[in-house]
Amino acid sequence: MILGIDIGGTNTDVVAMKGDNFEVIGTFKTKEFDLRKLKVEYEAVGIGIAVWFKRGIIVGAPNLEKIPFIETEKPRVLENDAKCFAYYSAKITGKKNVLSITVGTGIGTGIVIGGSLYKGDGLAGELGHVFVGGRRRCKCGGFGHLECHFSGWAISDIREKIENGTVYNTRGFKIFCRSVATAVMLLNPEVVTFGGRIGGRLDESVLCSEISKFIPDAFIPEFKVVKDDFAVAKGAAMLARDTLQNKF
């Protein structure tokens, strides 16, 4: 059995993968999570975490107050959470070129090219920290980033605004759509997936309509909202399985 863990800015989700099946272990507050306290037997663990990795070294964690205890003697794969979501997205869509965006406390971005995760020098895909305008200070220390305009911490009562539809009229949502359109033009993905506790609740048809306004018809990809709060954890487990397959 392989554990899949998604450590986000607010919540940490845990699943267990047995073969191709998943069992939800639970959701915990990130600030209280401790891997040692999980009363589950496992052979390996994949952890998707909201941090920046450069050449395998953590160089930033804008939306984490602190990194919880995640040490283990078992084989472990540690990766950025949005990249785990992109890996999961590629698996469930069957596409080889995928752009994946998570919206929760912050904004994460993962890229799959030719069926493999694309990391650049480790930090590729941080769309949430691209400068889009304004002087609002970002959690990372910069200012005017996309995350300052559209994210869980940037828009008060964002979930309520999604439920009543008013979020789609906000300036932040329109900036978000333009930013995604720019990424689409650069990467030309087959599909763009959206996830996270906020992104996974956005209206797929509205996203498609609004983002497509900024893209020539020939470049318009498929848009898919992944309505699964445990998608990152599942992707982390899949990534651990495929990375460590020679050990099983």
N, C-alpha and C positions, 0 to 999 in steps of 0.2 A: 504494500500500500504506500502511496506517495501523498504527502500532504501538500496542499497548495495554499499559500498565505498571501493575502493582499493587505499591505500595511499602508493605509491612507492617512491623510491629515487629521481625520476625525475618527474613522472606524477601521477596524481590522477584521477581515473576513477569512474564515478558514474552511477548506473543504478537504475531503479525502477522496483520492482517485484509486479505484480498483478496476484494472482493465480499462474499459472505455466508460465506466460508470462513475458518477460522482455522488458523494454523500456530504450534505452540509453539516459541518461540525458546529458552527456558530459565528456570531458577530460580537466583537468585543470593542471597548473603547481603546483606542490606540495608546493613550497615555497609561493605561493599566495592563496592556498586553505583556505576557511573558511566556515564551515558548516552553519553558520548563514546566509550566503549570498545566499544559494540555495533557489530559489523561488519555492519550491515544498512542497506540503502537504504530510505528511507521518505519519504512525502509529508507526513505529519502524525503527531502523537502525542497520545494521550489518556492521562493519568496519574491513577490513583486512588491517593491517599496518605493514610496514617493521621494526618491533622492536622485541626484545627478551622479552618474558614474563616468569617469574619464579614465580610460585604460584600466578599468577594474577598480579604481579608487574613488571613494565617495568624496565629491568636491562641493556638495551643496545639498541642502534639504529645506527649501524655503517654507514648506507648509507642515513641517514636522517640528514640534517643540523639542522632542528628543527622540532618538532611535531606540525602540524598545529592545529587550533582551531577545536575541534571535540566534544565539550560538547553539550549536548542537554537534555531537560526535558523529551523527549520521551524514551521509553524502548530501551536500547542499548546493543549490544553484540560486544565486542572488542576482536580480535584475530589476531595472526600472519598471514601475507598475504599468505605465502606458505601453511599454514595449511588450509586456506580458499580454496585455489586452490585444495588441496588434497580432501577436502570435495566435491567440485564441480566435481572433476574427478571421485570419487566414484559414485556419482549420475548419471553422464552421461554414465559411462561404465557399471554400474550395478555390479561392483566387490566389494568384501568385504575386500580385502587385496591389498592396493595400495601404491606405492611409487611415489610421485609427486615432480618434480623439476622445479622451476622457474628460468629463467635466464633473467635478465634485467640489471639494474645498478649493482646489485650483484647477488648472488645465494641463493635461499631459498629452503627449503625442508620440505615437509609435509608427514605424514605417517597415513594411515588408516589401522587398524587391526581389523578384525572381524566386519567390518562395522562402527567402531567408531574411531574418531581421537585419535591417540596415542601421548601423550605429555611428557611422563616421568615425570620429576619434573617441566615440563613446557618448557624446552629447547630442547627436543628431535628433532633430524632431521636437525641440522645445518651442513649439508655436506659441504657447502661453506667455513666453517671455520675450516675444518680439515687440519692439516699440511700435505702437500704433497711434500715439498722440496723447497729449495731456501731461499734467504734472503730478498725478496721483502716485504716491509711493507704493511700490510693489513689495510683497513679502520677501522677495529676494534681495531687496535693497536698491533696485533700479527704480525707474519711474516710467509711466505711460505705457506699460506693457499691456498686452491683450487681457491678461488675467486681472488687471486693474478695472477693466470694463465689464467683463463677463465671467463670473465664477461664483462659487458659494460664498466666498468672503467679500466679494465686491458688490453684490446686489442683495440688499436686505429682503428677506421673505421670498427668495427666488423660487422656492418650491410652490408656494401659494400662487405666485405670478405665473408659473407654468400651468398649474391646475386651472386657473381662470383665464388663461390665454393672453394675459396682458404683457407677459415677458417678450412676446414677439413684436411688440410695438416699442420696445426700449431701444435706446441708442446703442447700448451694449450688445444686444443681440445682432443688430445690423453690422456692427464692427466685427463681431465674431464671424458672421457669414462672409464678409469680404475677406477676412483673414484666411478662412478655410478655402475660399475660391483661389486665393493666391497660391496656397500650398498645392491645390489641385493642378493649377497651371504649371507649376514647377515639376511635379512628380508624375502627372498623368496616370493616376491609379485606376484600377478596374472598379474598385469599390471604396467608399469612404464609410467607416463605421463610427458610431458614437456610443459611448457607454459612460459608466459612472452613475452615482446616485442622482445626479442632475442631468447629465447628458443622455442617460438611458430613459429619461422621461420626456424628452423633447419630442415634438410631433415630426415624424419622418417626412410627411408631405410638405410641411412648412419649410423644413430644412432644405429639401430638394428644390422647392420653388424659389426660395430666397437666395440660396447659394448659386443656383444656376443662372440667375440674372447677371452675374459677373463673369460667366464662363461662355466662350463660344460653343455652339452646339456640338462640334466635333470632339470637344474635350470633356463633355459632361459624363461623369461616371455614375455608377449605381450608388445610392445612398441607403444606408441601413442603420437603424437604431437597434442596438442590442439591449433588450429589456431583461437583463440578468445582472443583479447586483453582485453576483459571485463570478462574473466573467474573468476578472483579473486573476482571482485565486485559481480558477480552472486553467487559465493560460499558464500560470506559474507552474502548476503541477505538470502540465503537458510539456513545458520547456524542460523541466527537471527530468522527466522520463526520457525525452529524446536526447538530451545532453548526456545523461548518465546511462544510456541504454546498454553500453558494453559492460556495465557493472552488475546487470541483472540477468 
